Amino acid sequence: MNLPEALQITRERNLDLVQVTERVEPPVCKIIDYGKYLYREQKKQKEAKKQTGQLKQIRISFKISVHDLETKANLAEKFLKKGNRVLIAMPLRGREKSLRGFAREKMNKFLEILQNLTPIKIEREIKSEPRGLTIFIVKG
């Protein structure tokens, strides 16, 4: 269909002629209501933004037992299955700050338990902060 015919049809139907692709020869166009099109695109973007999920935090103590690590891992698995990002934090107080190596081992043990439950992707490696250790994970 040539351009004058397409423009005539759009005027008759009170619609708009929208170019779909720019790099193709001849250009590909659609006859649509541009206002509705923009509205749908905004809705899709909002929905995509909503699906990325919230940030959930799980706090692990320095003296946590293996069973408690498994319980926290089950909680993290539940969050990940819902599509949320998970921040795992291990606050260190007093003398614990000098034993950061042991704290990293605990954090790695937690990640190993969680990896056995569900595939995970580490978004940010274990980071040492003034108040302790943190790591971000998402569903893998």
N, CA, C and O atoms as a GROMACS GRO file, in nm:
protein
  560
    1MET      N    1   0.086  -0.116   0.000
    1MET     CA    2   0.000   0.000   0.000
    1MET      C    3   0.091   0.123   0.000
    1MET      O    4   0.193   0.126   0.068
    2ASN      N    5   0.053   0.222  -0.075
    2ASN     CA    6   0.137   0.341  -0.080
    2ASN      C    7   0.094   0.442   0.027
    2ASN      O    8  -0.011   0.427   0.090
    3LEU      N    9   0.174   0.544   0.046
    3LEU     CA   10   0.155   0.641   0.154
    3LEU      C   11   0.024   0.720   0.144
    3LEU      O   12  -0.046   0.732   0.245
    4PRO      N   13  -0.013   0.773   0.028
    4PRO     CA   14  -0.140   0.850   0.022
    4PRO      C   15  -0.263   0.766   0.059
    4PRO      O   16  -0.354   0.814   0.126
    5GLU      N   17  -0.265   0.638   0.016
    5GLU     CA   18  -0.378   0.551   0.051
    5GLU      C   19  -0.383   0.528   0.202
    5GLU      O   20  -0.490   0.534   0.263
    6ALA      N   21  -0.267   0.502   0.260
    6ALA     CA   22  -0.261   0.476   0.404
    6ALA      C   23  -0.307   0.598   0.483
    6ALA      O   24  -0.380   0.586   0.581
    7LEU      N   25  -0.263   0.717   0.440
    7LEU     CA   26  -0.304   0.840   0.510
    7LEU      C   27  -0.453   0.864   0.498
    7LEU      O   28  -0.516   0.911   0.592
    8GLN      N   29  -0.511   0.832   0.381
    8GLN     CA   30  -0.654   0.850   0.361
    8GLN      C   31  -0.732   0.755   0.453
    8GLN      O   32  -0.832   0.796   0.514
    9ILE      N   33  -0.688   0.631   0.464
    9ILE     CA   34  -0.755   0.534   0.551
    9ILE      C   35  -0.747   0.578   0.697
    9ILE      O   36  -0.845   0.567   0.771
   10THR      N   37  -0.632   0.629   0.739
   10THR     CA   38  -0.619   0.673   0.878
   10THR      C   39  -0.709   0.793   0.908
   10THR      O   40  -0.764   0.802   1.018
   11ARG      N   41  -0.726   0.884   0.812
   11ARG     CA   42  -0.815   0.998   0.834
   11ARG      C   43  -0.960   0.951   0.843
   11ARG      O   44  -1.036   1.002   0.926
   12GLU      N   45  -1.000   0.855   0.759
   12GLU     CA   46  -1.137   0.804   0.761
   12GLU      C   47  -1.170   0.736   0.893
   12GLU      O   48  -1.281   0.750   0.944
   13ARG      N   49  -1.075   0.664   0.948
   13ARG     CA   50  -1.098   0.586   1.071
   13ARG      C   51  -1.058   0.662   1.198
   13ARG      O   52  -1.070   0.607   1.308
   14ASN      N   53  -1.011   0.785   1.185
   14ASN     CA   54  -0.963   0.864   1.299
   14ASN      C   55  -0.854   0.790   1.378
   14ASN      O   56  -0.857   0.786   1.501
   15LEU      N   57  -0.760   0.734   1.305
   15LEU     CA   58  -0.647   0.663   1.366
   15LEU      C   59  -0.517   0.729   1.322
   15LEU      O   60  -0.519   0.832   1.254
   16ASP      N   61  -0.406   0.671   1.362
   16ASP     CA   62  -0.274   0.726   1.330
   16ASP      C   63  -0.193   0.626   1.250
   16ASP      O   64  -0.213   0.505   1.263
   17LEU      N   65  -0.102   0.677   1.168
   17LEU     CA   66  -0.009   0.593   1.092
   17LEU      C   67   0.124   0.597   1.164
   17LEU      O   68   0.189   0.702   1.172
   18VAL      N   69   0.166   0.480   1.218
   18VAL     CA   70   0.287   0.474   1.300
   18VAL      C   71   0.390   0.386   1.230
   18VAL      O   72   0.359   0.274   1.189
   19GLN      N   73   0.513   0.438   1.217
   19GLN     CA   74   0.620   0.363   1.155
   19GLN      C   75   0.676   0.263   1.257
   19GLN      O   76   0.719   0.302   1.366
   20VAL      N   77   0.674   0.134   1.222
   20VAL     CA   78   0.716   0.028   1.313
   20VAL      C   79   0.868   0.012   1.312
   20VAL      O   80   0.930   0.007   1.418
   21THR      N   81   0.927   0.005   1.195
   21THR     CA   82   1.072  -0.009   1.185
   21THR      C   83   1.129   0.101   1.098
   21THR      O   84   1.066   0.146   1.003
   22GLU      N   85   1.250   0.145   1.132
   22GLU     CA   86   1.312   0.255   1.058
   22GLU      C   87   1.410   0.207   0.953
   22GLU      O   88   1.425   0.271   0.849
   23ARG      N   89   1.477   0.097   0.978
   23ARG     CA   90   1.589   0.055   0.895
   23ARG      C   91   1.549  -0.031   0.775
   23ARG      O   92   1.635  -0.067   0.694
   24VAL      N   93   1.424  -0.065   0.763
   24VAL     CA   94   1.380  -0.154   0.655
   24VAL      C   95   1.337  -0.070   0.535
   24VAL      O   96   1.277   0.037   0.550
   25GLU      N   97   1.368  -0.119   0.418
   25GLU     CA   98   1.326  -0.050   0.296
   25GLU      C   99   1.232  -0.141   0.220
   25GLU      O  100   1.278  -0.248   0.182
   26PRO      N  101   1.110  -0.112   0.193
   26PRO     CA  102   1.034   0.008   0.228
   26PRO      C  103   0.995   0.008   0.377
   26PRO      O  104   0.987  -0.098   0.438
   27PRO      N  105   0.970   0.127   0.436
   27PRO     CA  106   0.937   0.135   0.578
   27PRO      C  107   0.806   0.060   0.609
   27PRO      O  108   0.713   0.059   0.529
   28VAL      N  109   0.802  -0.002   0.728
   28VAL     CA  110   0.684  -0.077   0.771
   28VAL      C  111   0.605   0.012   0.867
   28VAL      O  112   0.660   0.064   0.964
   29CYS      N  113   0.475   0.028   0.838
   29CYS     CA  114   0.390   0.114   0.920
   29CYS      C  115   0.265   0.038   0.963
   29CYS      O  116   0.225  -0.060   0.900
   30LYS      N  117   0.203   0.087   1.073
   30LYS     CA  118   0.078   0.030   1.124
   30LYS      C  119  -0.025   0.141   1.136
   30LYS      O  120   0.008   0.257   1.160
   31ILE      N  121  -0.150   0.103   1.118
   31ILE     CA  122  -0.258   0.197   1.139
   31ILE      C  123  -0.318   0.164   1.275
   31ILE      O  124  -0.386   0.064   1.291
   32ILE      N  125  -0.290   0.251   1.375
   32ILE     CA  126  -0.337   0.227   1.512
   32ILE      C  127  -0.374   0.359   1.577
   32ILE      O  128  -0.345   0.467   1.525
   33ASP      N  129  -0.438   0.348   1.693
   33ASP     CA  130  -0.465   0.466   1.776
   33ASP      C  131  -0.339   0.488   1.861
   33ASP      O  132  -0.310   0.408   1.950
   34TYR      N  133  -0.266   0.594   1.834
   34TYR     CA  134  -0.136   0.616   1.898
   34TYR      C  135  -0.149   0.636   2.049
   34TYR      O  136  -0.061   0.593   2.124
   35GLY      N  137  -0.256   0.700   2.094
   35GLY     CA  138  -0.278   0.720   2.238
   35GLY      C  139  -0.291   0.587   2.311
   35GLY      O  140  -0.232   0.567   2.417
   36LYS      N  141  -0.370   0.496   2.253
   36LYS     CA  142  -0.385   0.363   2.313
   36LYS      C  143  -0.253   0.288   2.312
   36LYS      O  144  -0.219   0.217   2.407
   37TYR      N  145  -0.178   0.304   2.204
   37TYR     CA  146  -0.048   0.237   2.190
   37TYR      C  147   0.047   0.282   2.302
   37TYR      O  148   0.112   0.199   2.366
   38LEU      N  149   0.055   0.414   2.324
   38LEU     CA  150   0.141   0.466   2.430
   38LEU      C  151   0.097   0.415   2.567
   38LEU      O  152   0.181   0.379   2.650
   39TYR      N  153  -0.034   0.412   2.590
   39TYR     CA  154  -0.088   0.365   2.717
   39TYR      C  155  -0.048   0.219   2.742
   39TYR      O  156  -0.006   0.185   2.852
   40ARG      N  157  -0.062   0.135   2.640
   40ARG     CA  158  -0.025  -0.007   2.653
   40ARG      C  159   0.124  -0.024   2.680
   40ARG      O  160   0.164  -0.107   2.761
   41GLU      N  161   0.206   0.055   2.611
   41GLU     CA  162   0.351   0.048   2.632
   41GLU      C  163   0.388   0.087   2.775
   41GLU      O  164   0.473   0.023   2.838
   42GLN      N  165   0.324   0.192   2.827
   42GLN     CA  166   0.350   0.233   2.965
   42GLN      C  167   0.308   0.125   3.063
   42GLN      O  168   0.377   0.100   3.162
   43LYS      N  169   0.196   0.060   3.036
   43LYS     CA  170   0.148  -0.049   3.122
   43LYS      C  171   0.246  -0.166   3.120
   43LYS      O  172   0.274  -0.225   3.224
   44LYS      N  173   0.299  -0.200   3.002
   44LYS     CA  174   0.396  -0.308   2.990
   44LYS      C  175   0.522  -0.275   3.070
   44LYS      O  176   0.576  -0.362   3.138
   45GLN      N  177   0.568  -0.151   3.061
   45GLN     CA  178   0.688  -0.111   3.135
   45GLN      C  179   0.664  -0.117   3.285
   45GLN      O  180   0.752  -0.160   3.360
   46LYS      N  181   0.546  -0.074   3.330
   46LYS     CA  182   0.512  -0.080   3.471
   46LYS      C  183   0.509  -0.224   3.520
   46LYS      O  184   0.560  -0.255   3.628
   47GLU      N  185   0.449  -0.312   3.440
   47GLU     CA  186   0.439  -0.453   3.475
   47GLU      C  187   0.578  -0.517   3.481
   47GLU      O  188   0.606  -0.596   3.571
   48ALA      N  189   0.663  -0.483   3.387
   48ALA     CA  190   0.799  -0.537   3.386
   48ALA      C  191   0.876  -0.489   3.509
   48ALA      O  192   0.952  -0.564   3.568
   49LYS      N  193   0.855  -0.364   3.546
   49LYS     CA  194   0.921  -0.308   3.663
   49LYS      C  195   0.872  -0.377   3.790
   49LYS      O  196   0.950  -0.403   3.881
   50LYS      N  197   0.743  -0.406   3.795
   50LYS     CA  198   0.684  -0.471   3.910
   50LYS      C  199   0.736  -0.614   3.926
   50LYS      O  200   0.754  -0.662   4.038
   51GLN      N  201   0.760  -0.682   3.815
   51GLN     CA  202   0.802  -0.821   3.818
   51GLN      C  203   0.945  -0.840   3.866
   51GLN      O  204   0.982  -0.950   3.905
   52THR      N  205   1.026  -0.734   3.863
   52THR     CA  206   1.164  -0.749   3.910
   52THR      C  207   1.166  -0.776   4.059
   52THR      O  208   1.265  -0.828   4.111
   53GLY      N  209   1.060  -0.742   4.129
   53GLY     CA  210   1.049  -0.777   4.269
   53GLY      C  211   1.109  -0.675   4.362
   53GLY      O  212   1.173  -0.578   4.320
   54GLN      N  213   1.086  -0.699   4.486
   54GLN     CA  214   1.136  -0.610   4.590
   54GLN      C  215   1.270  -0.662   4.640
   54GLN      O  216   1.316  -0.769   4.600
   55LEU      N  217   1.329  -0.584   4.726
   55LEU     CA  218   1.452  -0.625   4.791
   55LEU      C  219   1.416  -0.679   4.928
   55LEU      O  220   1.362  -0.606   5.011
   56LYS      N  221   1.446  -0.805   4.953
   56LYS     CA  222   1.422  -0.866   5.083
   56LYS      C  223   1.555  -0.885   5.153
   56LYS      O  224   1.657  -0.912   5.088
   57GLN      N  225   1.554  -0.872   5.284
   57GLN     CA  226   1.679  -0.885   5.359
   57GLN      C  227   1.669  -1.002   5.455
   57GLN      O  228   1.568  -1.023   5.521
   58ILE      N  229   1.778  -1.079   5.461
   58ILE     CA  230   1.789  -1.188   5.557
   58ILE      C  231   1.915  -1.160   5.639
   58ILE      O  232   2.023  -1.140   5.583
   59ARG      N  233   1.900  -1.159   5.771
   59ARG     CA  234   2.013  -1.133   5.859
   59ARG      C  235   2.059  -1.263   5.920
   59ARG      O  236   1.980  -1.340   5.976
   60ILE      N  237   2.188  -1.287   5.909
   60ILE     CA  238   2.249  -1.407   5.965
   60ILE      C  239   2.344  -1.361   6.074
   60ILE      O  240   2.425  -1.271   6.053
   61SER      N  241   2.333  -1.422   6.192
   61SER     CA  242   2.423  -1.382   6.299
   61SER      C  243   2.556  -1.457   6.287
   61SER      O  244   2.565  -1.558   6.217
   62PHE      N  245   2.655  -1.406   6.354
   62PHE     CA  246   2.789  -1.462   6.351
   62PHE      C  247   2.792  -1.602   6.414
   62PHE      O  248   2.868  -1.689   6.371
   63LYS      N  249   2.709  -1.624   6.516
   63LYS     CA  250   2.709  -1.749   6.592
   63LYS      C  251   2.597  -1.844   6.550
   63LYS      O  252   2.557  -1.929   6.629
   64ILE      N  253   2.545  -1.831   6.429
   64ILE     CA  254   2.431  -1.910   6.384
   64ILE      C  255   2.469  -2.057   6.366
   64ILE      O  256   2.580  -2.090   6.322
   65SER      N  257   2.376  -2.145   6.403
   65SER     CA  258   2.401  -2.290   6.388
   65SER      C  259   2.364  -2.336   6.247
   65SER      O  260   2.301  -2.262   6.171
   66VAL      N  261   2.403  -2.458   6.214
   66VAL     CA  262   2.379  -2.513   6.080
   66VAL      C  263   2.229  -2.525   6.053
   66VAL      O  264   2.182  -2.491   5.944
   67HIS      N  265   2.153  -2.573   6.152
   67HIS     CA  266   2.009  -2.588   6.134
   67HIS      C  267   1.942  -2.453   6.107
   67HIS      O  268   1.854  -2.442   6.022
   68ASP      N  269   1.986  -2.351   6.181
   68ASP     CA  270   1.930  -2.218   6.160
   68ASP      C  271   1.968  -2.163   6.023
   68ASP      O  272   1.889  -2.092   5.960
   69LEU      N  273   2.088  -2.197   5.975
   69LEU     CA  274   2.128  -2.158   5.840
   69LEU      C  275   2.034  -2.221   5.737
   69LEU      O  276   1.996  -2.156   5.640
   70GLU      N  277   1.998  -2.346   5.758
   70GLU     CA  278   1.906  -2.415   5.666
   70GLU      C  279   1.769  -2.349   5.668
   70GLU      O  280   1.706  -2.334   5.563
   71THR      N  281   1.724  -2.309   5.786
   71THR     CA  282   1.594  -2.242   5.797
   71THR      C  283   1.596  -2.109   5.722
   71THR      O  284   1.502  -2.077   5.649
   72LYS      N  285   1.703  -2.032   5.740
   72LYS     CA  286   1.716  -1.904   5.669
   72LYS      C  287   1.728  -1.927   5.518
   72LYS      O  288   1.677  -1.847   5.439
   73ALA      N  289   1.793  -2.035   5.478
   73ALA     CA  290   1.807  -2.067   5.336
   73ALA      C  291   1.670  -2.099   5.275
   73ALA      O  292   1.642  -2.061   5.162
   74ASN      N  293   1.584  -2.169   5.351
   74ASN     CA  294   1.448  -2.198   5.304
   74ASN      C  295   1.370  -2.068   5.285
   74ASN      O  296   1.293  -2.054   5.190
   75LEU      N  297   1.389  -1.974   5.376
   75LEU     CA  298   1.322  -1.845   5.365
   75LEU      C  299   1.372  -1.770   5.241
   75LEU      O  300   1.293  -1.711   5.167
   76ALA      N  301   1.504  -1.772   5.220
   76ALA     CA  302   1.561  -1.706   5.102
   76ALA      C  303   1.509  -1.771   4.974
   76ALA      O  304   1.480  -1.701   4.877
   77GLU      N  305   1.496  -1.903   4.974
   77GLU     CA  306   1.444  -1.974   4.857
   77GLU      C  307   1.302  -1.928   4.826
   77GLU      O  308   1.267  -1.908   4.710
   78LYS      N  309   1.221  -1.911   4.930
   78LYS     CA  310   1.083  -1.864   4.912
   78LYS      C  311   1.081  -1.725   4.848
   78LYS      O  312   1.002  -1.700   4.756
   79PHE      N  313   1.168  -1.635   4.895
   79PHE     CA  314   1.177  -1.500   4.839
   79PHE      C  315   1.220  -1.506   4.693
   79PHE      O  316   1.164  -1.436   4.609
   80LEU      N  317   1.320  -1.588   4.663
   80LEU     CA  318   1.373  -1.597   4.527
   80LEU      C  319   1.269  -1.653   4.431
   80LEU      O  320   1.260  -1.609   4.316
   81LYS      N  321   1.190  -1.750   4.476
   81LYS     CA  322   1.087  -1.807   4.389
   81LYS      C  323   0.980  -1.705   4.354
   81LYS      O  324   0.917  -1.714   4.248
   82LYS      N  325   0.958  -1.607   4.442
   82LYS     CA  326   0.862  -1.500   4.414
   82LYS      C  327   0.921  -1.394   4.321
   82LYS      O  328   0.850  -1.304   4.276
   83GLY      N  329   1.052  -1.405   4.293
   83GLY     CA  330   1.116  -1.311   4.202
   83GLY      C  331   1.181  -1.193   4.270
   83GLY      O  332   1.218  -1.096   4.204
   84ASN      N  333   1.195  -1.198   4.402
   84ASN     CA  334   1.257  -1.088   4.475
   84ASN      C  335   1.409  -1.100   4.475
   84ASN      O  336   1.464  -1.210   4.463
   85ARG      N  337   1.475  -0.986   4.489
   85ARG     CA  338   1.619  -0.985   4.512
   85ARG      C  339   1.639  -1.003   4.662
   85ARG      O  340   1.557  -0.956   4.742
   86VAL      N  341   1.746  -1.070   4.701
   86VAL     CA  342   1.769  -1.096   4.843
   86VAL      C  343   1.905  -1.038   4.884
   86VAL      O  344   2.007  -1.063   4.819
   87LEU      N  345   1.904  -0.962   4.992
   87LEU     CA  346   2.025  -0.909   5.053
   87LEU      C  347   2.050  -0.993   5.178
   87LEU      O  348   1.967  -0.997   5.269
   88ILE      N  349   2.164  -1.059   5.180
   88ILE     CA  350   2.200  -1.138   5.297
   88ILE      C  351   2.302  -1.056   5.374
   88ILE      O  352   2.408  -1.021   5.321
   89ALA      N  353   2.271  -1.026   5.498
   89ALA     CA  354   2.358  -0.942   5.579
   89ALA      C  355   2.403  -1.018   5.703
   89ALA      O  356   2.325  -1.090   5.766
   90MET      N  357   2.530  -1.002   5.736
   90MET     CA  358   2.583  -1.058   5.860
   90MET      C  359   2.648  -0.944   5.938
   90MET      O  360   2.764  -0.910   5.915
   91PRO      N  361   2.572  -0.884   6.031
   91PRO     CA  362   2.630  -0.776   6.110
   91PRO      C  363   2.735  -0.832   6.207
   91PRO      O  364   2.714  -0.937   6.269
   92LEU      N  365   2.846  -0.761   6.219
   92LEU     CA  366   2.954  -0.802   6.309
   92LEU      C  367   2.968  -0.698   6.419
   92LEU      O  368   2.968  -0.578   6.392
   93ARG      N  369   2.981  -0.747   6.543
   93ARG     CA  370   2.991  -0.655   6.657
   93ARG      C  371   3.116  -0.689   6.738
   93ARG      O  372   3.151  -0.805   6.756
   94GLY      N  373   3.180  -0.586   6.784
   94GLY     CA  374   3.292  -0.603   6.876
   94GLY      C  375   3.402  -0.693   6.823
   94GLY      O  376   3.461  -0.666   6.718
   95ARG      N  377   3.430  -0.799   6.897
   95ARG     CA  378   3.540  -0.891   6.867
   95ARG      C  379   3.516  -0.965   6.735
   95ARG      O  380   3.612  -1.009   6.671
   96GLU      N  381   3.391  -0.979   6.694
   96GLU     CA  382   3.357  -1.050   6.570
   96GLU      C  383   3.420  -0.983   6.448
   96GLU      O  384   3.450  -1.049   6.349
   97LYS      N  385   3.441  -0.852   6.456
   97LYS     CA  386   3.498  -0.778   6.342
   97LYS      C  387   3.639  -0.823   6.309
   97LYS      O  388   3.682  -0.815   6.194
   98SER      N  389   3.711  -0.870   6.409
   98SER     CA  390   3.848  -0.916   6.384
   98SER      C  391   3.851  -1.056   6.324
   98SER      O  392   3.956  -1.101   6.278
   99LEU      N  393   3.737  -1.125   6.324
   99LEU     CA  394   3.728  -1.262   6.270
   99LEU      C  395   3.648  -1.265   6.140
   99LEU      O  396   3.562  -1.351   6.122
  100ARG      N  397   3.675  -1.171   6.050
  100ARG     CA  398   3.600  -1.162   5.924
  100ARG      C  399   3.617  -1.287   5.838
  100ARG      O  400   3.525  -1.324   5.765
  101GLY      N  401   3.730  -1.352   5.845
  101GLY     CA  402   3.752  -1.475   5.768
  101GLY      C  403   3.653  -1.584   5.807
  101GLY      O  404   3.597  -1.651   5.721
  102PHE      N  405   3.631  -1.600   5.937
  102PHE     CA  406   3.534  -1.698   5.986
  102PHE      C  407   3.393  -1.660   5.941
  102PHE      O  408   3.312  -1.747   5.905
  103ALA      N  409   3.364  -1.529   5.943
  103ALA     CA  410   3.232  -1.481   5.900
  103ALA      C  411   3.211  -1.509   5.751
  103ALA      O  412   3.101  -1.547   5.711
  104ARG      N  413   3.315  -1.491   5.670
  104ARG     CA  414   3.305  -1.522   5.526
  104ARG      C  415   3.276  -1.671   5.505
  104ARG      O  416   3.198  -1.708   5.418
  105GLU      N  417   3.340  -1.756   5.584
  105GLU     CA  418   3.315  -1.900   5.575
  105GLU      C  419   3.169  -1.932   5.604
  105GLU      O  420   3.108  -2.013   5.535
  106LYS      N  421   3.112  -1.868   5.708
  106LYS     CA  422   2.970  -1.888   5.741
  106LYS      C  423   2.882  -1.844   5.624
  106LYS      O  424   2.785  -1.912   5.589
  107MET      N  425   2.916  -1.730   5.566
  107MET     CA  426   2.838  -1.677   5.455
  107MET      C  427   2.846  -1.773   5.335
  107MET      O  428   2.745  -1.800   5.270
  108ASN      N  429   2.964  -1.824   5.307
  108ASN     CA  430   2.980  -1.920   5.197
  108ASN      C  431   2.906  -2.050   5.225
  108ASN      O  432   2.851  -2.111   5.134
  109LYS      N  433   2.903  -2.093   5.350
  109LYS     CA  434   2.828  -2.213   5.389
  109LYS      C  435   2.679  -2.191   5.363
  109LYS      O  436   2.610  -2.280   5.313
  110PHE      N  437   2.630  -2.072   5.396
  110PHE     CA  438   2.490  -2.038   5.371
  110PHE      C  439   2.460  -2.043   5.221
  110PHE      O  440   2.359  -2.098   5.179
  111LEU      N  441   2.549  -1.984   5.140
  111LEU     CA  442   2.530  -1.983   4.995
  111LEU      C  443   2.532  -2.125   4.938
  111LEU      O  444   2.457  -2.156   4.845
  112GLU      N  445   2.617  -2.210   4.994
  112GLU     CA  446   2.624  -2.350   4.949
  112GLU      C  447   2.493  -2.423   4.980
  112GLU      O  448   2.442  -2.498   4.895
  113ILE      N  449   2.439  -2.402   5.099
  113ILE     CA  450   2.310  -2.464   5.136
  113ILE      C  451   2.200  -2.414   5.044
  113ILE      O  452   2.118  -2.492   4.997
  114LEU      N  453   2.199  -2.284   5.018
  114LEU     CA  454   2.098  -2.224   4.932
  114LEU      C  455   2.111  -2.274   4.788
  114LEU      O  456   2.011  -2.298   4.721
  115GLN      N  457   2.234  -2.290   4.742
  115GLN     CA  458   2.259  -2.339   4.605
  115GLN      C  459   2.205  -2.481   4.588
  115GLN      O  460   2.159  -2.518   4.480
  116ASN      N  461   2.210  -2.562   4.695
  116ASN     CA  462   2.154  -2.697   4.689
  116ASN      C  463   2.002  -2.696   4.679
  116ASN      O  464   1.943  -2.788   4.623
  117LEU      N  465   1.938  -2.591   4.733
  117LEU     CA  466   1.792  -2.581   4.728
  117LEU      C  467   1.742  -2.528   4.594
  117LEU      O  468   1.647  -2.582   4.537
  118THR      N  469   1.806  -2.422   4.546
  118THR     CA  470   1.760  -2.357   4.423
  118THR      C  471   1.880  -2.291   4.353
  118THR      O  472   1.973  -2.246   4.420
  119PRO      N  473   1.878  -2.284   4.220
  119PRO     CA  474   1.990  -2.217   4.152
  119PRO      C  475   1.986  -2.067   4.180
  119PRO      O  476   1.881  -2.003   4.170
  120ILE      N  477   2.100  -2.012   4.215
  120ILE     CA  478   2.108  -1.869   4.246
  120ILE      C  479   2.216  -1.804   4.161
  120ILE      O  480   2.307  -1.870   4.111
  121LYS      N  481   2.203  -1.673   4.147
  121LYS     CA  482   2.303  -1.594   4.076
  121LYS      C  483   2.346  -1.484   4.172
  121LYS      O  484   2.263  -1.413   4.227
  122ILE      N  485   2.476  -1.472   4.192
  122ILE     CA  486   2.528  -1.370   4.283
  122ILE      C  487   2.536  -1.238   4.206
  122ILE      O  488   2.612  -1.225   4.110
  123GLU      N  489   2.456  -1.141   4.250
  123GLU     CA  490   2.452  -1.011   4.183
  123GLU      C  491   2.570  -0.924   4.226
  123GLU      O  492   2.626  -0.850   4.145
  124ARG      N  493   2.606  -0.934   4.352
  124ARG     CA  494   2.723  -0.862   4.404
  124ARG      C  495   2.794  -0.954   4.502
  124ARG      O  496   2.731  -1.009   4.593
  125GLU      N  497   2.923  -0.970   4.485
  125GLU     CA  498   3.002  -1.060   4.571
  125GLU      C  499   2.995  -1.015   4.717
  125GLU      O  500   2.945  -0.907   4.748
  126ILE      N  501   3.045  -1.100   4.805
  126ILE     CA  502   3.048  -1.067   4.947
  126ILE      C  503   3.130  -0.940   4.966
  126ILE      O  504   3.247  -0.933   4.929
  127LYS      N  505   3.065  -0.840   5.025
  127LYS     CA  506   3.129  -0.711   5.044
  127LYS      C  507   3.148  -0.687   5.193
  127LYS      O  508   3.055  -0.703   5.272
  128SER      N  509   3.268  -0.648   5.229
  128SER     CA  510   3.298  -0.617   5.368
  128SER      C  511   3.266  -0.470   5.392
  128SER      O  512   3.325  -0.382   5.330
  129GLU      N  513   3.174  -0.444   5.481
  129GLU     CA  514   3.133  -0.308   5.515
  129GLU      C  515   3.169  -0.281   5.660
  129GLU      O  516   3.201  -0.375   5.734
  130PRO      N  517   3.165  -0.157   5.704
  130PRO     CA  518   3.203  -0.127   5.842
  130PRO      C  519   3.122  -0.204   5.947
  130PRO      O  520   3.175  -0.238   6.053
  131ARG      N  521   2.997  -0.232   5.919
  131ARG     CA  522   2.914  -0.301   6.018
  131ARG      C  523   2.904  -0.452   5.996
  131ARG      O  524   2.841  -0.522   6.075
  132GLY      N  525   2.966  -0.502   5.890
  132GLY     CA  526   2.961  -0.646   5.868
  132GLY      C  527   2.977  -0.683   5.722
  132GLY      O  528   3.040  -0.610   5.646
  133LEU      N  529   2.920  -0.798   5.684
  133LEU     CA  530   2.930  -0.849   5.548
  133LEU      C  531   2.792  -0.848   5.482
  133LEU      O  532   2.692  -0.874   5.548
  134THR      N  533   2.788  -0.819   5.351
  134THR     CA  534   2.663  -0.825   5.276
  134THR      C  535   2.687  -0.888   5.140
  134THR      O  536   2.798  -0.886   5.087
  135ILE      N  537   2.580  -0.944   5.084
  135ILE     CA  538   2.584  -1.000   4.950
  135ILE      C  539   2.444  -0.992   4.891
  135ILE      O  540   2.345  -1.012   4.962
  136PHE      N  541   2.435  -0.963   4.760
  136PHE     CA  542   2.307  -0.960   4.690
  136PHE      C  543   2.298  -1.084   4.603
  136PHE      O  544   2.393  -1.119   4.533
  137ILE      N  545   2.181  -1.152   4.607
  137ILE     CA  546   2.160  -1.268   4.519
  137ILE      C  547   2.024  -1.256   4.451
  137ILE      O  548   1.933  -1.192   4.504
  138VAL      N  549   2.013  -1.318   4.334
  138VAL     CA  550   1.887  -1.325   4.260
  138VAL      C  551   1.869  -1.468   4.212
  138VAL      O  552   1.961  -1.550   4.220
  139LYS      N  553   1.751  -1.497   4.164
  139LYS     CA  554   1.722  -1.630   4.113
  139LYS      C  555   1.806  -1.658   3.989
  139LYS      O  556   1.816  -1.573   3.901
  140GLY      N  557   1.868  -1.776   3.983
  140GLY     CA  558   1.957  -1.809   3.871
  140GLY      C  559   1.888  -1.880   3.767
  140GLY      O  560   1.950  -1.915   3.666
   0.00000   0.00000   0.00000
